[in-house]
């Protein structure tokens, strides 16, 4: 059975290539390294809009004092305020692009 939105007579390898390109676009393209000015942790950041920020941690959160002060897993916490401030500082300086302005 074919997926309803897949091309009926389309080339499967072409569809697969477009799917891989879409995945790259969402997960990798546009990510920029950002270093927290407080603890030095480096993360990958992508601003999709003024209100949407994607952050990919490349290391553990062990160096972050704000995360260490919490008694819950880092995955259940928002980004620490100092990292958020580091990101917003780059945005305000024009060093981290925001697509919608």
C-alpha positions as CSV (number, residue, x, y, z in Angstrom):
1,X,0.0,0.0,0.0
2,X,1.3,3.4,-1.0
3,X,1.2,6.4,1.3
4,X,-1.6,8.7,0.1
5,X,0.6,11.7,-0.4
6,X,3.5,9.8,-2.1
7,X,3.7,10.1,-5.9
8,X,2.0,7.0,-7.4
9,X,4.4,6.7,-10.3
10,X,7.3,8.6,-8.7
11,X,10.9,7.4,-8.4
12,X,11.4,5.9,-4.9
13,X,15.0,7.0,-4.8
14,X,14.1,10.6,-5.7
15,X,11.4,10.6,-2.9
16,X,14.0,9.2,-0.5
17,X,16.5,11.9,-1.5
18,X,14.0,14.6,-0.9
19,X,13.1,13.1,2.5
20,X,16.8,13.1,3.5
21,X,17.2,16.7,2.4
22,X,14.1,17.7,4.4
23,X,15.5,15.9,7.5
24,X,18.9,17.7,7.0
25,X,17.0,21.0,6.7
26,X,15.2,20.5,10.0
27,X,17.9,18.9,12.0
28,X,21.3,20.2,10.8
29,X,21.1,23.2,8.3
30,X,21.4,26.6,9.9
31,X,22.9,25.3,13.3
32,X,25.7,27.6,14.6
33,X,28.0,27.0,17.6
34,X,27.2,29.2,20.5
35,X,29.3,29.3,23.7
36,X,27.7,30.2,27.0
37,X,29.4,33.3,28.4
38,X,29.0,31.9,32.0
39,X,30.2,28.3,31.9
40,X,31.8,28.0,28.4
41,X,29.5,25.1,27.3
42,X,29.2,25.1,23.5
43,X,25.9,24.2,21.9
44,X,24.5,24.3,18.4
45,X,21.8,26.9,17.9
46,X,19.3,27.7,15.1
47,X,16.8,30.5,15.3
48,X,13.8,29.6,13.2
49,X,11.9,32.8,14.2
50,X,12.2,35.4,16.9
51,X,10.3,33.1,19.3
52,X,11.7,29.7,18.3
53,X,15.2,28.6,19.1
54,X,16.5,25.1,18.5
55,X,19.4,24.0,20.8
56,X,21.5,20.9,20.4
57,X,23.7,20.1,23.3
58,X,27.0,18.4,22.2
59,X,28.3,17.7,25.7
60,X,26.7,17.1,29.1
61,X,25.3,19.9,31.3
62,X,27.9,19.2,34.1
63,X,29.7,22.5,33.7
64,X,26.4,24.5,34.1
65,X,25.9,25.8,37.6
66,X,22.2,26.5,36.9
67,X,21.6,22.9,35.8
68,X,23.6,21.6,38.8
69,X,21.5,23.5,41.2
70,X,18.3,21.6,40.1
71,X,17.4,18.2,41.4
72,X,15.9,16.9,38.1
73,X,17.2,15.6,34.8
74,X,18.5,18.3,32.4
75,X,16.2,17.0,29.7
76,X,13.2,18.1,31.8
77,X,14.5,21.7,32.2
78,X,14.4,24.7,30.0
79,X,17.7,26.1,28.8
80,X,19.5,27.9,31.6
81,X,19.0,31.7,31.7
82,X,22.7,32.4,31.1
83,X,22.8,30.4,27.9
84,X,19.6,32.0,26.8
85,X,21.2,35.4,27.4
86,X,24.3,34.4,25.5
87,X,22.1,33.4,22.5
88,X,20.0,36.6,22.6
89,X,23.1,38.7,22.9
90,X,24.4,37.2,19.6
91,X,20.9,37.8,18.0
92,X,20.9,41.5,19.1
93,X,24.5,42.0,17.7
94,X,23.4,40.5,14.4
95,X,25.8,37.5,14.8
96,X,23.0,34.9,14.9
97,X,20.5,35.2,12.1
98,X,16.7,35.2,12.7
99,X,14.8,34.5,9.5
100,X,11.8,36.7,10.2
101,X,13.8,39.7,11.4
